[in-house]
């Protein structure tokens, strides 16, 4: 029985002395970064991505209008005509 406790005690001590403190430090550091919000660089990147998404949506709308005019049945081309 004492051997079993000894086998469990060593990993527990290693966990409490090494792993747990590092885990807690990293956990609370990430919580702090999340609570601070976006940096200026991240906000700029997000704005650029939003601008690109808007341009892609406009292009898709244009392509759909062209396809509707040239081939009205293009949406039905899924193999079940």
Secondary structure, DSSP 8 states (H G I E B T S, - for coil): -HHHHHHHHHHHHHIIIIIHHHHHHHHHHHHHHHHH---HHHHHHHHHHHHHHHHHHHHHHHHHHHHHHH-TTGGG-SS--
